């Protein structure tokens, strides 16, 4: 990526940093809500649930707040902030309307608030990852359409002769996301019952990750990594192979959430093959990014954003490798419905996309607030606490899943599997406390930096092109 791609045109503000700052702030708020809900939920396994007997805060409802705020509050807000920063710089065109951008911001936060209130009030839909109350869904769909319009116009107005690969990913996500959300939240609920509805639900569960979070996440990585390393992406051809591979294989994977179900076996086998194939596609993407890092490995030590990005990439590779094994029917006989699945979900949603978001925070927050980080060592402590806590949780839940699966396969009494799981659940809660301690440092540092003395001149983060 050359300097002209990211330079601001004379006489105009290319990026609305106020919008970037507020979306990042919203992401941080919902991160706090999500992790507190997750920790509270984990304590019910020790008979220590803090809201025992309070119907509005029952464990099932709090768990749905935990997952939905992670996906739509934390990740979506941060990704919007990243695109608000990246798209104008890649196209050298501002977004369509700042006023529309502010409307979208407040509407999105209102949707998240209504979702929390609806879930706690018992108005959830019986759709995994689509529990958002039915009265919130139309608002989210309208918000998505407005967001797509506001962010896609500068891409179509760009005078560049060829679109950089990040914009390919963003446009694909814009086209897919509204369709995926409508499919998952409306078709099984109203029009497609039974096994067919379950198949659509499976598609929605995986397409939410594969066709919304993944293309935006990788698109942002293709923007930020070359920018911070100050060198072009290693292979443009590999970037396009990765894009088309994800576009082709990801939509077919969803049924692997319902193996051994009444869904026709040809659909289940197709999902298994597509999931294994995506590992080869992901390998090309990882090779591309580590090829880009070649000769600049010192950045892993000296640039915290790069460290977050590449740790997330390693997690992504491990996640997809794990997928390639766990979707086989042999593995499914053991791990189905076990804590293995919970560990896998945390690895991808938090260990990949959450880590990428923290890297973006490191780079964007100082620019958005016009101040240098007040306590950089707290950011380093945040990285190590988050990484070590999540690694402990993933290893623990993976082991717990295997213990549970083999006990069930041997027809052990259910109570025996609970007794065997208890030590693992204590370790999970301990790991959650380590993660939360890291997030507490991070949130404090965000606040302290935003409230610190303003820089005498415009602050330019390390790695940014002035």
N, C-alpha and C positions, 0 to 999 in steps of 0.2 A: 504494500500500500504506500503510495508516494505522498509527499507533503501536500500536493495540490488537492488531494481528496479530502483532507481534513482541515484545510485553511478556510477562514471566514471571509466571505466576500466583502470588499470595502464598503463602508457606509451602511451596513445592515447587521442586525443580530440574527445569526443563523440558528442558534439553539436557545430555546427558552429554558434557562437554567432554573427559574423558579418552579416550573412544572416538573422538571427533573427532581428537584429537591423535595417537593411535596409528595411525589409518588414514592421516592425512596423513604421518606418519613412514614408514609402509610404502610409501606412494606415492613418497616421495623416494628410498627405498632401491632400489626397482625401476626408477625413472627412471635412477639411476646405472648399474645393471646394463645397462639397455637401451641407453643412449647409448655406453657403453664397447664393447658388442658391435657396435653399428652402425659405430663408428669402426674397430674391428679388421677388420670385414668389408670396409670400403672399401679398406683397404690391400692386400688381395689383388690389386686391379687394378693395383698398381704393383710386383708381385712383392716386396712387403715385409710379407707376412702374418706377424704376430708369433708365431703358433702353428703354423708350418709343420711338417708331419709328425706332429702330435699328433691322433690320430683323434678323441678326445673333444671337441676344440676345433676341428674342421674347419670351414671357412667356412660350409658349408650349415647345419650345426647351430647355429653361433653366430648366423647370420642369423635363424633361427627363434626363438632366445631373444630377440633384439633386438625382433622384431615382437610376439611374444606377451607379453613383459613390458611393452611399451609399452601394449598394449590392456588386458590383464587385471591387471597389477601396478600400473602408474602410473595409468592413467585410471580403472580400476574402483575402486581404493582411494580415490582422491581424490573420485570422485563419491559413493561411499558416505559419506565424511566430510561432503560438502556436504549430502546428504539428511538425515543425522543431525542436522545443524544447522537445516536449513530446515523439514523436515516438522513437528517439534514446535512451531516458532514459527508456522507457518501454521495449524495445527490447534488450538494451545493444549492439546495432549495429548502426554505423553511416549511414547516407543516402547514396544512391548509389554513387553519385558524387557531390562534391562541385562545380566543374565547370559547371555541368548541373544545379545545383541550382542557380548559378549566371546568367546563360543564361535565366532560367525561370523567375528570378526576373526582369531582364531588358526587356524581351519580354512581361511580364505582364504589366509593366508600359507603354511600347509602345502601347499595346492594349488599355489601358485606355485612353492614350492621343489621339489615333486615334478615339476612341469612342466619346470623347468630341468634337473633330473637326468635325467628321461626323454628330453628332447630331445637333450641331450648324449650320452646313452647309446645313441641311435639308435632310439628307440621312437616316433617321430613318426608321425602319420597323414598320408596323402598328400592332405590337404585344405587348401587355402590358407586361412590364418587359423584353421584348425581342426586345427592340428598337435598340439595337446595330446594326450599319450599316452592310449590307450584306457582305461587303468586309472585315470586322473585324471578322466575325463569324468563318471562317476557321482557322484563327490565334489563336483564343481563344480555339477552339477544339484541335488543335495541342498542345497548351500550357497545357491544361488539361491532355492530354495523357502523356506528358513528366513529369508533376508533379506527376501523379499517379505512374508512373514507379519509379521515384526518391524516393518517400516516401513509396511505398509498398515493395520494395526489403528488407529493414531491417526487416519488419514484417515477411516476408517469410523466412528470414535467422535466425530468432530468435531461440535460443535453449530452450526457455521456453516451458514447457510441456503443458501449457494452456495459451491462449491469454486473457489478461485483457480486460474488457468490453470496455474500450476506443478504443482499436484496432478493436473490432467488429464494432463499429460505424464508425471509419475511413475507414475500408475496404468497408463497405456498401456504404458510401458516394462516395468512389472512383469508385465503380461499377455503381452507379446510375447517377452521375453528368454529365458525357459525354453523356449518353443516353438521359437524360432530356434536356440538352442544345440543342442537335441535334434535338430532337423531337419538341421542342418549336420554334426553329428559322428556321427550314427548312420545316417541314411537312405542316403547314398552309400556308406558303409563296408560296410553289411550287406544292404541290401534293394533299392536302386535303382542298378543298374550302368549303364554306357554313357553315351549322350548325355543321358538323363533324369537320371542322377546328376550329370552336369556342370551341368545346369540348376539342380538343387537346390543344388549347391555355389556357383554364381553367386548364387543368392538369399541363401544364408547369408553370403557375403562382404559383400554390400551391406546386408543386413538387420542384420548385426552393427553396422554404422555407423548405419544409418537407423532401426532400431527399438530399439536399446539405447543407444548413445552419444548420438545426436542428441536424442531426447526428454528424456533426463536432463540433457544439457548445456543445451538451451534452457530447460528447466524451472528450472534453477538460475539462468540469466540473468534470467528473469522474476522471480526472487526477489531476487537481489543488486542488480541495476541500479536498480530503483526505491528500494530500501533505501538505497543509497549516494548516489543523487542526491536523495533526500528528496522525491520527487514520484511520483505514480502513473504507471503505464504509459500511454502516449499513447492507445491505443485497445484496449478490451477486445474489441470486435468483430473487429478485425484479428488479435488473438491467437488467437481461436477459428478464424478462417479459416486461419491458418497451421497450427494443430494438425490440423484435419480434412484439409487439403491434404496434409500430410506423411503422415497415416495412410492416405490413399487412394492416393497415387502412389508412395511409397517402396517398398512391398513388390513392386512390379512391375518394378523397375529392374535386378535382379540379373543377368539374362541378358545385359545389355550388356557383361559381362566376357567373353562368349564369342561375339562377333560373328564371322561367317564360319565358324562351326562347324557340325556336323551337327544342332544343335538347330533345330527347325522355324523357318522365317523369320517366321511370324506372331508367335512368341514374341520373336524378336529385334526385330522392328519395334515390338511393344508396349513393350519395354524402352526403345527409343529415344524413343518418344513420351512415355512416363512420365518419363524423365530430363529431357527438354526442358521438360515441364510443371512439374516441381518447381522450376525456376528462377523461374517466376511466383509460386509459393507462397512461396519464400524471399524474394522481393522484398517481399511484404507484411510478412514478419517483420522485415526490415531497416528498412523504412519505419517500422514501429512503434517500433523501438528508437531510431532516429535522431530520430524525432518526440519521444520521451521525452527525448533529450539536448538538444533545442532549448531555448535559454535557460540551459543549464548546461554549455556547451562548455568553460568554465573548468575543469571537473572532469577533462578530458583532460590538463591540465597539473598540476593539484594533487592528483589522486587516482590513484595508480599502479594500483590494482585496476581502476578504470574504464578506464584506458589499455589494460591487458591485455585486458579484456572487448571493447572496441570494435575493437582491432586484430584480435582473433580473429573478430569479426563481419565485418569487411572481407575477411579471408581466406576466410570462409565464402561470402560473395557471389562472390568471384573463383573459388573452387573450383567452385561450382555453375554459374557462367557458363562456365567451362572445360569442365565436364561436358556442357553443352548443345551445345557444338561437337564435342567429342572423341568423343561416342557416335555421331555420324553416320558412315555407311559411308565417306564421302569422307575424313574425317579418319582413320578407323581404318586405311585403306590405308597411311597414312604412319606413324602413331605406334604401331601395335600392336607389343607386345613391346619397345618402346624405353625409354630412360631418361625420356622424357616422363612415363610412367606412374609411375615412382618419385618424380619431383618432385611430381606430383599427390597421391600418397599422403602424402608428408611435409607438404604444405600443409594437408591436411584433418586428419590425425591429430595432428600436432604444432602446426601453425600456427593451428588452430582450437581443438580441445579441449585441447591442451597449454597454449595461451595462456590459455584460460578457467580452467584449473586453477591456473596461476601467479597469476592475479588472486585466486582464492579463497584461496590460500596467504597472499597479502599481507594479506587481511582476517581470515582465521581463525586463522592461526598465533599472532599475539600474544595473542588472546583464549584460545586453547587452552592456551598455556603460562603465561599470566598475566604477561607481560613485554612491554615495548615493543621494537621492533626496535633492535638495538644499533648497526648501521651502515646507516642508510637509504640512503646513497649507493651501497652495494654492490647494493641492490635495483634502483636506477636503472641501474647498470652492467649488471646481469643482463638487464634488459629490452633495452637497446640491443645488447648482444652477441648475445643470442638472436635478436632481430628481424633484425639485419643479417646474421648467419650464415645464418639460414633463408632470407631473401630472396635472398642470393647463391646458395644451394643450389638454390632453386626456379628462378631464372633460368637457372642453369648447366645443370641437368638438362633443362629445357624445350628449351633450344637444342641440347643433345646429342641429345635425342630426334629433333628435326627433322633434324639432320645424319645420324643413323643411318638414319632412315626414308627419306630421299631417296636415300641411297646404296644401300640395299637395293632400293628401287623401280626404280633404274636398273641393277640386277643387278651392282653392283660386287662384287668378291671380298670375302669375309667378313673377311679379314685387313686389307683397306683400311679397313673400318669400325672395326676395333679401333684401328688407327693414328690415325684421325681422332678417336676417342673419348678417347684417352689424355689430352690436355690438359684436357678437361672433367672427367675423373675426378680429376685432380690438384686442380682447383678445388673439386670436391665434398669431397675430404678436407680441404682448407684451410678450407672453410666449416664442416665438422664440428668442426674444432679450435676455431674461433671459438665455435660453439655450446657445446662442452664447457667452454671457459674460463668462459663465462657460468654454466653449471650448477655449476661448481666454486665460484664466488663465492656462488651461491644456497645450495648445500648447507652451505657454511661459515657463512653468515649464519643459516640455520635452527639449526644446532648452537650457535653463539655466543649467539643469542637465548634458546634453551631453557636454556642453562647460565648465563645472566647473572643479576644480582641480581633477586630478586623485587620486584615493585612494592608500594609501601606500601598501595595500595588496588587494587581490581579494575581491571585495565586494560581500557579500552573503546576499540577502534580508531576512527579517524576515519571518520565515516559511519555508525557503528553507533548504534542507539537504546538508550539506557541502560535 
